[in-house]
Amino acid sequence: MRIRYLKKTEEVLENSPWVIDDPTPVAGRWRQLMKTGAEGAGRPKLCLEIGCGKGKFICQMAKAHPDTLFVGDERVSTILARTALKAMTESGDRGLEALPNLRLIRVSAEELEEVFAPGEIDRIYLTFSDPWPKDKHAKRRLTSDRFLPIYRKLLSPEGDLCFKTDNDALFEFSLESLPAAGFRILDMSHDLHGEDFDRLSQQDPGVLVTTEYEENFIRIQKNIHYLRAAALR
Ligand SMILES: C[S@@+](CC[C@H](N)C(=O)[O-])C[C@H]1O[C@@H](n2cnc3c(N)ncnc32)[C@H](O)[C@@H]1O
């Protein structure tokens, strides 16, 4: 049963026009690769979601913002395959032609330096990252000092990092780790879906689109924390 499932995962990933199996040769060339017609309007914005899960957020963002380029990264193959299937649904079963501003990659966050050139990304989304609550696993948190220097390097001078989480401890941790790694917190809220919502959505349209995890936490009325931060230069 499991073997059949894995085979299906590989089949989905191999056949999906959005999945780039080996993205390292694309480093520095993402905008050339994703020819969307947006090139005429100057340098299109490139956004990366790290840990995109089953892909609701990245697929809906790509559909809602055809002039912006989106890359969804998920390290688990079976989960990335779910995103690939979702992309097909969002394209109305019309494929890459209907959603040309999206690509999906299967790398772990620590490998992103091999996949993007310095300054190539305008916005990084961290959405409901695994909290890794034990102190001994703190380095695995996607807002730890193991990852933040990588994001700093890949972000453009005007770039920013947007972070949503339900997890109180991970948010508190990130409020300390980001400034310590040379980021400035530009906006934040402890209740994203409360009265700050409209203000925050003006700087980040990602506020308006929920992820799978976010939907679950909204359902049980758990407050969502949010921050937007820029790398100090
Ligand atoms: C809690 S889930 C959240 C999924 C989705 N963002 C959402 O909000 O519904 C976190 C996801 O991040 C992925 N992930 C964790 N660490 C990662 C890493 N170092 N690189 C890439 N993906 C990672 C996990 O496999 C998992 O699918």
The ligand as an SDF file (V2000), in Angstrom:
LIG
                    3D

 27 29  0  0  0  0  0  0  0  0999 V2000
    3.1150   23.0100   10.3260 C   0  0  0  0  0  0  0  0  0  0  0  0
    3.2880   22.7750    8.6290 S   0  0  0  0  0  0  0  0  0  0  0  0
    2.5250   24.2520    7.9490 C   0  0  0  0  0  0  0  0  0  0  0  0
    2.1400   24.0850    6.4920 C   0  0  0  0  0  0  0  0  0  0  0  0
    1.5540   25.3210    5.8230 C   0  0  0  0  0  0  0  0  0  0  0  0
    2.5180   26.3980    5.7490 N   0  0  0  0  0  0  0  0  0  0  0  0
    0.3030   25.7780    6.5150 C   0  0  0  0  0  0  0  0  0  0  0  0
    0.3530   26.8190    7.1710 O   0  0  0  0  0  0  0  0  0  0  0  0
   -0.7290   25.1200    6.3630 O   0  0  0  0  0  0  0  0  0  0  0  0
    5.0090   23.1250    8.3750 C   0  0  0  0  0  0  0  0  0  0  0  0
    5.5450   22.6140    7.0610 C   0  0  0  0  0  0  0  0  0  0  0  0
    6.8800   23.0600    6.9170 O   0  0  0  0  0  0  0  0  0  0  0  0
    7.6550   22.0090    6.3500 C   0  0  0  0  0  0  0  0  0  0  0  0
    9.0430   22.2330    6.7790 N   0  0  0  0  0  0  0  0  0  0  0  0
    9.5310   22.1150    8.0390 C   0  0  0  0  0  0  0  0  0  0  0  0
   10.8320   22.3910    8.0670 N   0  0  0  0  0  0  0  0  0  0  0  0
   11.2130   22.6730    6.7980 C   0  0  0  0  0  0  0  0  0  0  0  0
   12.4430   23.0250    6.1980 C   0  0  0  0  0  0  0  0  0  0  0  0
   13.5710   23.1030    6.9070 N   0  0  0  0  0  0  0  0  0  0  0  0
   12.4730   23.2640    4.8670 N   0  0  0  0  0  0  0  0  0  0  0  0
   11.3290   23.1680    4.1150 C   0  0  0  0  0  0  0  0  0  0  0  0
   10.1320   22.8230    4.6420 N   0  0  0  0  0  0  0  0  0  0  0  0
   10.0630   22.5840    5.9680 C   0  0  0  0  0  0  0  0  0  0  0  0
    7.0420   20.7530    6.9370 C   0  0  0  0  0  0  0  0  0  0  0  0
    7.3370   19.6000    6.1600 O   0  0  0  0  0  0  0  0  0  0  0  0
    5.5640   21.0930    6.9620 C   0  0  0  0  0  0  0  0  0  0  0  0
    4.8940   20.7020    5.7940 O   0  0  0  0  0  0  0  0  0  0  0  0
  1  2  1  0
  2  3  1  0
  2 10  1  0
  3  4  1  0
  4  5  1  0
  5  6  1  0
  5  7  1  0
  7  8  2  0
  7  9  1  0
 10 11  1  0
 11 12  1  0
 11 26  1  0
 12 13  1  0
 13 14  1  0
 13 24  1  0
 14 15  1  0
 14 23  1  0
 15 16  2  0
 16 17  1  0
 17 18  1  0
 17 23  2  0
 18 19  1  0
 18 20  2  0
 20 21  1  0
 21 22  2  0
 22 23  1  0
 24 25  1  0
 24 26  1  0
 26 27  1  0
M  CHG  2   2   1   9  -1
M  END
$$$$
